[in-house]
Amino acid sequence: MADSVGDSLDRALEGAFTRPIPKSAQAQMKYLVKQLKGTRQVAEALGVSQRTVERYVVGKLKRPRKDLRARIEREVKHRWQPQIRAKAKKKAATTDGLIVSSRARFGFTAAPGTTDDARIRDITQALPPQWADRLFTAHEQGAPEQQLQRIAAEGLAEMYFRANNTRAAGLGVEFTDVEHIDIEL
């Protein structure tokens, strides 16, 4: 399965955490109940019954099945250390930018009559803060993966292929068949 830009942005922010997330299912459920202010809200978020949540909280259930464990962990990570997450986003969007490492199919269109057929390329490129800001903003607003890929492609086109718009003016870059993408702060 190919990586997604949204998941990679989330992983990059998780790298800024200063403390690990709770380990046990009971501790994770207690955290979610506290964050979402009730067992019913947690049950709705996880797609389980309220009674199941209550059993995890009191310790009657200890080991969730694989799919539920993944949903619990995703929900905890999504809410873990919000101030640290916000600080990391702000720093990337104002001063540091992002580093994007990708293996994907890149193709080009340029001046009329010129093209370069798409091919798989491995690219690692630093993107300036404005691209980090655009990616994080779109991700927060629930943009679909296709839109996040388009923003990443525009950033890679500007910085890698057009050398910060100092060459290859008008070169359009297509970014498809993403095999791997990793974003670092």
N, C-alpha and C positions, 0 to 999 in steps of 0.2 A: 504494500500500500504506500502511495506517495505521501510525503510530508505535506502539511499545510502551512501557509504563512501564518495564519491565526494561532495554530498550536506552537509554532516556533517563537512567536512573539510572547506567548504565555510562558514558555520554557525560559526565555531570556529574562523575564521578570522574576521567575522563580529562582534564578541564579543570584538575585540580589537579596534573597531572604537572609536574615541574620540568625534565625533559629529554625530548626527542623519542624515540620508539621507533626502533629500528634501521630503516634505509631499504631496504637491499638484501635480496633473498630469502636470500642466503648468510648475512648477518649475523643475520637473523631466525631462520633455522634453527639457527645456532650457539647463539643465545640459548635457543631452545626445548630443544635437546639438553642444555644446561647446566641449565636449570630442571627438566626432567623426568627428568634423569639417564639419558639413553640414547636412541639412535635408534629403538629399537623402540617406546618409549612415545610418542615424537613421531609416528611413523608411525600408531599406533593413534588418537591424538588427532586427526590430520588426515585419516585415512581413505585413506592412501597406503601404498605398500610401504616397507619399511625401506631398500631399495636406493635408492629415490627420495630419501629424506631424506639418505642418505649422499652422493648425487651433488650435492645442493644445498650440503651442508656443505663439500665439497672444491672447489666452484665449477664442476663440469662442467655442471650445469644452472643457468641464471641467471634466466630469466623464466618464472614459473609461469603456467599458464592462469588466467583471471579468477576462477573459483570457488575454486581452490586458493589463489590470492593472498589472497582475502577470508578464508578459513579460517585461513591463517597469521597474517595481521594481527590477526584476532579473538583467537587464542590468545596472541599476544605481548602485546596490550593487556590481556588478562585477567590476565596475570602480571606486567606491568611495574610497577615501583616499589610493591611491596606496602606498605611502611611509609608512603609518602605517601598511598596510597589509604586505609589504615586511619586515619591521622590526619585526613584530610578527612571520613571517615564519622563519626568520633568527634566532631569539631567540629560537624558538622551535627546529630548526634543529641543533643548536650548543650547547645549554646549558640546556634548560628546558625539552624538549621532549613533549609528549602528554599524555593525560589520555583518554583511550578508555573504554566506557561503552557500553556493547552489550548484546542483547538477541538474540541468534542464535543457530543453530544446530551445535554441535561440535562432530566429530568422530575421531577416532585414528587408526593409524596403527603403529606397533612397530616391534620388532624383529620377524623373521619368525615364523608364527604360532600363534601369539598373536594379538588380536584386541579388541577393545571396541566399541560396537555399538554406533552410533551417537544418541545424545539426546539434547534437548533444555537446554541451560544453560544461566544464567545471570552472566556476568563477567565484573568487572571493574578493569582495570589494567593500571598502568603507563608504557609507552613505552619510552625507552631512545631516545636521539636526533637522532641517526642514522635511526631509524624507522620513525620519523617525517620527516627527510630529504627525505627518499625514497618515502613516501606517497605524500608529496608536489611536489617533482620532477615529479613523475609519473602523478599526477593530472594536473600539468602545461603542460605536454607534451601531454595531451589528452588521457591518458590511459583509456581503457574501465573499467567499474565498476567491472567486473570479476577480472581484474588484481589488482585493488585497494583492493578488498576483499582478494585476495591471499597474498598481502603484509601485510595487517592487520592480517591475519591468521598466517603468519610466525612470526610476532612480538608477538602476543598473545601466540603462541606455545612456543617461546623462553623464554619469561618472566614469563608467568603464569604456563604453564604445565611443562616446563623443568627447571624452576627456574633459569633463566639466564644461561642455559646449565650446571647446577651443578647436575642435576639428569635426569633420563629418556632419556638418550642419544639415538638418533635415532628415537624418537617418532615423527611421522608425524601427523599433525592435519589438519582435513578438516573443513572448515568454510562455512556452507551453510544455506539456509532458514533464512536469516537475517530479524528478525522481528523489531529490533530496534538497532540503533547504534548512539552514541553521542560521539563526539570527542571534547575535551577541551584543550586549550593551557595551 
